[in-house]
Amino acid sequence: MVIEAKVKFELDEVQKLQFQNVRENEGEQEAFYFLEELIMKEIDLAEFVQIEYKDKK
């Protein structure tokens, strides 16, 4: 089964600065991982906008 979920998550000012610093100093891929980790930690605050699932056959 494949599940695809899109979330809407708003960064506060501190998180925005952290993201910008990571992106400028470490690059786009590290910035993506930073956001992924942040959202995983705060998933209870995320609003699911769209969820899809498909059975792999």
BALOBA-1460 file (C-alpha; in Angstrom, 3 decimals):
// residues 57
<rec num="1" residu="m" x="0.000" y="0.000" z="0.000"/>
<rec num="2" residu="v" x="1.303" y="3.442" z="-0.895"/>
<rec num="3" residu="i" x="0.081" y="6.432" z="1.074"/>
<rec num="4" residu="e" x="0.684" y="9.960" z="-0.151"/>
<rec num="5" residu="a" x="-0.082" y="12.826" z="2.202"/>
<rec num="6" residu="k" x="0.292" y="16.548" z="1.664"/>
<rec num="7" residu="v" x="0.521" y="18.755" z="4.740"/>
<rec num="8" residu="k" x="0.249" y="22.444" z="5.365"/>
<rec num="9" residu="f" x="2.621" y="23.544" z="8.108"/>
<rec num="10" residu="e" x="3.404" y="27.145" z="8.953"/>
<rec num="11" residu="l" x="6.848" y="27.978" z="10.294"/>
<rec num="12" residu="d" x="7.170" y="30.482" z="13.106"/>
<rec num="13" residu="e" x="9.846" y="33.184" z="12.916"/>
<rec num="14" residu="v" x="12.505" y="31.118" z="14.721"/>
<rec num="15" residu="q" x="11.858" y="28.117" z="12.472"/>
<rec num="16" residu="k" x="12.049" y="30.334" z="9.369"/>
<rec num="17" residu="l" x="15.462" y="31.625" z="10.421"/>
<rec num="18" residu="q" x="16.701" y="28.103" z="11.172"/>
<rec num="19" residu="f" x="15.494" y="26.911" z="7.746"/>
<rec num="20" residu="q" x="17.161" y="29.831" z="5.959"/>
<rec num="21" residu="n" x="20.436" y="29.198" z="7.803"/>
<rec num="22" residu="v" x="20.415" y="25.488" z="6.943"/>
<rec num="23" residu="r" x="19.591" y="26.199" z="3.295"/>
<rec num="24" residu="e" x="22.289" y="28.867" z="2.923"/>
<rec num="25" residu="n" x="25.008" y="26.945" z="4.767"/>
<rec num="26" residu="e" x="24.277" y="23.313" z="3.920"/>
<rec num="27" residu="g" x="22.201" y="23.302" z="0.723"/>
<rec num="28" residu="e" x="18.759" y="22.376" z="-0.552"/>
<rec num="29" residu="q" x="18.835" y="18.684" z="0.363"/>
<rec num="30" residu="e" x="19.753" y="19.395" z="3.982"/>
<rec num="31" residu="a" x="17.042" y="22.068" z="4.093"/>
<rec num="32" residu="f" x="14.501" y="19.462" z="2.946"/>
<rec num="33" residu="y" x="15.627" y="17.059" z="5.685"/>
<rec num="34" residu="f" x="15.435" y="19.881" z="8.233"/>
<rec num="35" residu="l" x="11.798" y="20.529" z="7.267"/>
<rec num="36" residu="e" x="10.984" y="16.823" z="7.220"/>
<rec num="37" residu="e" x="12.361" y="16.347" z="10.739"/>
<rec num="38" residu="l" x="10.644" y="19.474" z="12.011"/>
<rec num="39" residu="i" x="7.276" y="18.393" z="10.636"/>
<rec num="40" residu="m" x="7.668" y="14.847" z="11.954"/>
<rec num="41" residu="k" x="8.309" y="16.249" z="15.440"/>
<rec num="42" residu="e" x="5.345" y="18.594" z="15.217"/>
<rec num="43" residu="i" x="2.984" y="16.425" z="13.146"/>
<rec num="44" residu="d" x="0.144" y="16.980" z="15.599"/>
<rec num="45" residu="l" x="0.145" y="20.637" z="14.516"/>
<rec num="46" residu="a" x="0.092" y="19.833" z="10.807"/>
<rec num="47" residu="e" x="-3.142" y="20.048" z="8.850"/>
<rec num="48" residu="f" x="-3.551" y="17.269" z="6.290"/>
<rec num="49" residu="v" x="-4.669" y="18.890" z="3.056"/>
<rec num="50" residu="q" x="-4.890" y="15.777" z="0.886"/>
<rec num="51" residu="i" x="-4.385" y="12.077" z="1.540"/>
<rec num="52" residu="e" x="-4.350" y="9.301" z="-1.043"/>
<rec num="53" residu="y" x="-3.608" y="5.623" z="-0.763"/>
<rec num="54" residu="k" x="-3.236" y="2.903" z="-3.345"/>
<rec num="55" residu="d" x="-2.864" y="-0.835" z="-2.944"/>
<rec num="56" residu="k" x="0.222" y="-2.107" z="-4.750"/>
<rec num="57" residu="k" x="-0.731" y="-5.184" z="-6.748"/>
